[in-house]
C-alpha cells in the first residue's frame, strides 16, 4: 500500500496540467525540459539549449526531448530576419499543444529586435568567426557562378521586380487542397505519423506547387509512397524526407491513348465474314472447313 503526503508550497511554485506530467509520448527529459521552461519568471528569454544545460540534460537527450516537444505541439520555432540582415531563431514554449497557425499568430505579435533593442539570447544569431587575412571588397565585374536558390528547398516569400520594390507572392489557389493533402499523409503510412506540426505549412506550399502544375492529390501521395524506404527500415526524419520528395515538380505527362484493338470477343472467336458481298451488313458464320460463303449464299446442290 502506498501513502502520499503533500504540502502545498507557499511561494516559488508553478501550476502544471496533469496531462504534461503524465503525457504518454513525452520522455522524462522532455517533461523536465518543458516544466523547467514554464517555471521561469515572466519575461525570461532563456533558450531551450541553456535550460537543458542547467537541467543537466545531455546533448543527445536534449535533441530527442526537443523533437518530442515539437512533434506534440508544445514547442514551435521559426526563422526571422532582423536588423542588418541577420537571421535569428524564435522559440515559443506553451503549456498546451498549439497548431502551427496558432503558434505563428503568437510569434507575430512579438516584434523582431532592432538595432536599439537588446537582443535576447533566445533569438540572437550565433557568433561569426573572423576570416583569415585582410578584408577585401567583392568583385563586381561578373555574375556569380551559381544561383544560391538552387541549394534551398524553402520557397521564397517575396519576389523582386526588375524596376520596382519587392512584392508579396500571392497564395496558391490550391493552398487549401494542398493543406488537406499534407494532413492526410499520416494515414498513408506509419512512417509519416511523426511529421512535426511546425513543418506542415512548408510542406503545404511544396504540395501546392504540384497541384498548380496539374498533378492530382493521388499523384502526389503515390509519389511519396514510392519514395519511402522498404518495410522494416525506420524513418527518423519523415518531415525532411517528404520535403525532399516534393522539392522538384516533374512535368505533367498526358495519359497515353488506348491502343487500338481488332480482337474479337470470345463468343465470336473462330467466325468468318461471308465473302459474297450481297449482305447489307457484314455476315459472320462459323466455317466447318475452308468455305468462304455462309449457308445462305452457298448454291443449292441438285
Secondary structure as the mmCIF struct_conf table of DSSP 4:
data_model
#
loop_
_struct_conf.conf_type_id
_struct_conf.id
_struct_conf.beg_label_comp_id
_struct_conf.beg_label_asym_id
_struct_conf.beg_label_seq_id
_struct_conf.end_label_comp_id
_struct_conf.end_label_asym_id
_struct_conf.end_label_seq_id
BEND BEND1 UNK A 10 UNK A 12
HELX_RH_AL_P HELX_RH_AL_P1 UNK A 18 UNK A 21
TURN_TY1_P TURN_TY1_P1 UNK A 22 UNK A 22
TURN_TY1_P TURN_TY1_P2 UNK A 24 UNK A 25
HELX_RH_AL_P HELX_RH_AL_P2 UNK A 28 UNK A 38
TURN_TY1_P TURN_TY1_P3 UNK A 39 UNK A 39
BEND BEND2 UNK A 40 UNK A 40
HELX_LH_PP_P HELX_LH_PP_P1 UNK A 41 UNK A 41
TURN_TY1_P TURN_TY1_P4 UNK A 42 UNK A 43
HELX_RH_AL_P HELX_RH_AL_P3 UNK A 48 UNK A 54
TURN_TY1_P TURN_TY1_P5 UNK A 55 UNK A 56
HELX_RH_AL_P HELX_RH_AL_P4 UNK A 59 UNK A 71
TURN_TY1_P TURN_TY1_P6 UNK A 72 UNK A 73
BEND BEND3 UNK A 74 UNK A 74
STRN STRN1 UNK A 75 UNK A 81
HELX_RH_3T_P HELX_RH_3T_P1 UNK A 83 UNK A 85
STRN STRN2 UNK A 87 UNK A 93
BEND BEND4 UNK A 95 UNK A 96
HELX_RH_AL_P HELX_RH_AL_P5 UNK A 100 UNK A 108
TURN_TY1_P TURN_TY1_P7 UNK A 109 UNK A 109
BEND BEND5 UNK A 110 UNK A 110
HELX_LH_PP_P HELX_LH_PP_P2 UNK A 111 UNK A 113
TURN_TY1_P TURN_TY1_P8 UNK A 115 UNK A 116
BEND BEND6 UNK A 117 UNK A 117
HELX_LH_PP_P HELX_LH_PP_P3 UNK A 118 UNK A 120
TURN_TY1_P TURN_TY1_P9 UNK A 121 UNK A 123
HELX_LH_PP_P HELX_LH_PP_P4 UNK A 124 UNK A 131
BEND BEND7 UNK A 132 UNK A 133
HELX_LH_PP_P HELX_LH_PP_P5 UNK A 137 UNK A 139
BEND BEND8 UNK A 141 UNK A 142
BEND BEND9 UNK A 145 UNK A 146
HELX_RH_3T_P HELX_RH_3T_P2 UNK A 148 UNK A 151
BEND BEND10 UNK A 154 UNK A 154
HELX_LH_PP_P HELX_LH_PP_P6 UNK A 155 UNK A 156
BEND BEND11 UNK A 157 UNK A 157
STRN STRN3 UNK A 158 UNK A 160
BEND BEND12 UNK A 162 UNK A 164
STRN STRN4 UNK A 166 UNK A 168
HELX_LH_PP_P HELX_LH_PP_P7 UNK A 169 UNK A 172
TURN_TY1_P TURN_TY1_P10 UNK A 173 UNK A 174
HELX_RH_AL_P HELX_RH_AL_P6 UNK A 175 UNK A 183
TURN_TY1_P TURN_TY1_P11 UNK A 184 UNK A 184
HELX_RH_AL_P HELX_RH_AL_P7 UNK A 185 UNK A 188
HELX_RH_3T_P HELX_RH_3T_P3 UNK A 190 UNK A 192
TURN_TY1_P TURN_TY1_P12 UNK A 193 UNK A 194
HELX_RH_3T_P HELX_RH_3T_P4 UNK A 197 UNK A 199
HELX_RH_AL_P HELX_RH_AL_P8 UNK A 200 UNK A 212
TURN_TY1_P TURN_TY1_P13 UNK A 213 UNK A 214
HELX_RH_AL_P HELX_RH_AL_P9 UNK A 217 UNK A 227
BEND BEND13 UNK A 228 UNK A 228
HELX_LH_PP_P HELX_LH_PP_P8 UNK A 229 UNK A 230
TURN_TY1_P TURN_TY1_P14 UNK A 231 UNK A 232
BEND BEND14 UNK A 236 UNK A 236
HELX_RH_AL_P HELX_RH_AL_P10 UNK A 238 UNK A 245
TURN_TY1_P TURN_TY1_P15 UNK A 246 UNK A 246
BEND BEND15 UNK A 247 UNK A 248
HELX_LH_PP_P HELX_LH_PP_P9 UNK A 250 UNK A 260
HELX_LH_PP_P HELX_LH_PP_P10 UNK A 263 UNK A 265
HELX_RH_3T_P HELX_RH_3T_P5 UNK A 266 UNK A 268
TURN_TY1_P TURN_TY1_P16 UNK A 269 UNK A 270
STRN STRN5 UNK A 272 UNK A 273
BEND BEND16 UNK A 275 UNK A 276
BEND BEND17 UNK A 280 UNK A 281
STRN STRN6 UNK A 284 UNK A 285
BEND BEND18 UNK A 288 UNK A 290
BEND BEND19 UNK A 293 UNK A 293
TURN_TY1_P TURN_TY1_P17 UNK A 295 UNK A 297
BEND BEND20 UNK A 298 UNK A 298
HELX_LH_PP_P HELX_LH_PP_P11 UNK A 299 UNK A 301
#
